[in-house]
Amino acid sequence: MDSLTQKIREIASNILKEGRVDMVIGFAKGTIPMTTKPYMARTPEQVENFIWDKNCTLNLANYITGRKEKIGIIAKGCDSRNIVNHIVENKISRDQLYIIGVPCSGMADKHNPDELRDNCATCTHRNPVIFDVMAAEPVEEQKIDDPFADVKAVEAMDKDAKWSYFEGLLQNCIRCYACRNACPLCYCPTCFVDESGPQWVGKGQNKTDIQTFHFLRAFHCAGRCTDCGACEAACPMDIHVRAFTRKLNKDSLELFGWEAGLDITKRPPLDTFNPDDPNDFIK
Amino acid sequence: MANLFEHIGMEKERLQFSWISSAEAGKFTNVATEVANTIEALGPIDKFVKKTD
């Protein structure tokens, strides 16, 4: 068995036995090959179901929102950044968490298992930013010359080309909301698309309603998205959902020098006022 | 938000912001006229329009 899996099981089992946590959230083998599913172990015996491999593509921070128990959670780089987001946004307290950090060398693409998935290929935070214990030595961080090359390519298009690009991206969307449900940022008790009074967006397969959903959902993630790729991992139609959030990530970095989820002591840029904030948009 | 507008191929000028005090009637009319003129120059929007048949 993989030594990392072994180590994760050992740590998880110990903290459960010691009573430090009520449950540990990790990954278990999925129902079809090369997939995993989130798994909550509540007893030391259940810990044996944990695994760690190249297919742990979901983001476990999604499962700690508003929970009251003490939780052990397995966190790769992006999960840990979303845990930081959750702490900053008061969705969980730091004291409730025992974070088992796992250095990550990237997850596999779901169609080309030999290659890294798109967001992992440009990831510069492979090591957890917050943890109580590390399951292995940190890995070397990637040096990416131009992490936003894909966004720049879209920016260079003319407006009609941009529009048809995004129209094309979303034409297969079946509005299952798997992207939203997999996203650790999307924890609103009632999502704006589910509201019925007022009903902001139509509920059907109307093209404009689908576009509105994706456009607004992305904007709700501005300055918060860690590019963890859970949305795309969950999408059954292979929609490049991150095409929207990546633009916002690039803007956050350029306008505010901000990357989400790196520090629990810092407030996100859209939540604070700073006299140096860019304000050339206002007349 | 305007940046994201532009990114998906909408004209950024369709979304404008201003800070106007209730005592600044002159500024209000200026901004309103300017907004109206920019939008008129851009013409009717053909993207992100929900068509009901």
Interface residues (C-beta under 8 A of the other chain):
Chain A: V151 V154 E155 M157 K159 D160 A161 K162 W163 S164 Y165 F166 G202 N206 T208 D209 Q211 T212 F215 A218 F219 A222 F244 K247 L248 D251 F281 I282 K283
Chain B: M1 A2 N3 L4 E6 H7 I8 G9 M10 E11 Q16 F17 S18 W19 V31 E34 K47 F48 V49 K50 K51
